[in-house]
Amino acid sequence: MAASSGTTNRVAVSGTVTDRISGGPIDGSTITFRNSLETRSATVVAGSYTIDVASGFNYDVHVSGPANVTHETQMLNVTGAGEFPFSVLKWGSGAFGATNDDTFQKFFHQLARVGPSSDPIALRKWVIPPTQLYVVEGTVPPEQLAAVLAVLGEINAESVSDLWCRTVAPLNIVTGPDINASPDGVIIVRPNRDTGSSGTIGPTSIRTGTVTCNMFRSGDNRLQTHQELKGILLHELFHVAFAYHVCGGDLGANPFGFSSTNCPYPDSLMANLGDLPVTLSPQDKLASCIVYHPDTHPGNLYQDVNPTYR
């Protein structure tokens, strides 16, 4: 039921509610427009809704029910009658052999929203497409630099597009001297002998990135193998794309108690358990496609709270 909105002009708004994963219609959920003046609700039938609200106000819009992960879009400005489409995460929907169920949602939250303490639950997302891998010369011998370039060539052909859910093509690989600047769209790759590997977990809206890769295993007194280096670089690039650790290493807030013994998808690139995989898991691919869907906004919160409309 609506709270009183006085003599304000009322308008009809309508739209579709679809599954962000498959694109199909949502049925049976309730859509609610709410602000300090009123709360108005309607049932979503075969992917469509119609509702009347007071014009000239901002609304928080909720889509809830057994069909989908509870969704909220904040600060929708209704200036008149119109169509406002929404997409939500449907329970049981899937892709790549992965399914959006309760376990996946917990994994997705840990992977995509847990992060540095300064921004612990906000989803990170590139707001411009990355275009280049800039590999720094002179930090390791030429034959080790060649090994990095060979591995990056394989990752470029096999996995880069999946890291960003096909929103990017294989990246240009360029070599050159070290640079202090971080140009938009550029991921700087700095090989090193044995000072560690890392990938930047960017701010909410990502525009650039940095990867370091350790070429030497001091504990074993040998260089990384081709497969080990591939796992390292792919893991660190997934950090740069948006992802955080799931089961091992620094787990941030870790709200679901994931660990080496409580790891729902140990084949994830970000499981971080022992030898690193050299391919994305089905859940990694599905998570990336949710992140890089245009209706998933930078700053999206658990479960599915978007800070702005579309």
TORKOL-467010 format. One record per residue (C-alpha): x, y, z. Coordinates in steps of 0.2 Angstrom, whole numbers, plus 5000, padded with zeros to 4 digits. Layout:
! TORKOL-467010
XYZ ...
This chain:
! TORKOL-467010
500050005000 500650184997 500950315010 500150485006 501050584993 499850734994 499450814977 500950764968 500750714950 500650524948 501250434933 501350254927 503050174925 503350004917 504749894911 505549724910 506449624924 507649494916 508949374922 510649454921 511449284917 510349214903 509249364898 507649274901 506149344910 505849344929 504149284934 503249304951 504449424960 503849584968 504549754962 504449894975 504750084972 505150164989 505550334996 505150435011 503450485003 502750314998 503050134995 502250054979 502349874974 501849764959 502049584954 503249544940 502249434927 503249354913 504649484914 503549634915 502849754928 501749914928 501650024943 501050204947 502150324958 502350504962 503350604948 504850704952 505650604966 507050484968 506650304972 507550144979 506850004969 506849824976 506549664966 506349514978 505549344979 505949164977 506449184959 508049294961 509349364973 508649514981 509049664971 509049844975 509449994963 509650154972 509250334967 508150304952 507450474947 505650474940 505350634931 503750564922 502950414914 504250294906 505050124905 506350064917 507049894914 508049804927 509049644927 509249524942 510249364947 509049224945 509249074956 509648914947 510249014931 511948974925 513348974911 514948884908 514348734918 514248844934 512548884943 511949034952 511548954969 511849004987 513548934987 514049024971 513349184978 514449164993 515949134982 515549284971 515449394986 517149334992 517849344975 517149504968 516749614983 517849574998 519449674996 520649805005 520049865021 519750045014 518349975003 517949795010 516349755001 516149864985 516349774968 517749834958 517649844939 518649924924 517650074918 518750074902 519349924893 521149874896 522149884879 523949844883 525149734893 526749844895 528149724900 529649814909 531349774902 532949764911 532349694928 532749514923 533949434911 533349424893 532949244892 531849264908 530949414899 530749304884 529949174896 528749304902 528249364885 527949184879 526749144894 525849314892 525649264873 524749104879 523649194892 523249324879 522649194867 521749074879 521149174894 521249364893 519549384885 518749274899 519549374913 518449524907 516949414900 517349444882 517249634884 519049644878 520049564864 521849504866 522849644873 524349724864 525949664872 527349794872 529049804880 530049954886 530950034900 530050054917 528850194918 528150294933 526550344925 525050224925 524150264908 522350224906 522050054899 523849994902 524349844913 526149864918 527049694921 528649694930 529649534931 530849514946 532049384952 531349334969 530449484977 528749414975 527249414964 525749534965 524249614956 523449774960 521649764967 521049924960 519850054967 518050034963 518250104946 519750034938 520750114924 522450044925 523449904934 525149834939 525749654940 527449594947 527949414944 529349314953 530449224941 531449124954 530949004968 532249034981 531648894992 531948774978 533448864971 532748864953 531748964941 529848944939 529348824926 528248874912 526648814920 527048894937 527449064929 525849044919 524849014934 525649154943 525349284929 523549224926 523149234945 523849414946 522949474930 521349414938 521749524953 521949664941 520249624932 519349634949 519549474959 520149444977 520749284986 519449154990 520149015001 522049045004 523149195007 522449365012 520549335013 520049515019 518449515028 518049325023 516249335029 515949145025 517449065034 518249005017 519848925020 520948785013 519848665021 518248755017 518448794999 516848774988 517748784971 519648744974 519948744955 519648934955 521049044949 520849134966 520748984977 522549014980 522948844986 524648774981 525048764963 523948894954 522848834940 523148894922 521348904916 519848994923 518548884932 516748884927 516348984942 517749114938 516949134921 515249154927 515849284940 516749384927 515149394916 514149454931 515449584935 515549644917 513749644913 513249834911 511849814924 513149774938 513849934943 515549984951 515249984970 513849844969 513649774987 513149604994 511949534989 511449644973 511349824978 511749944964 512150124969 511450204953 510150164940 510950074925 
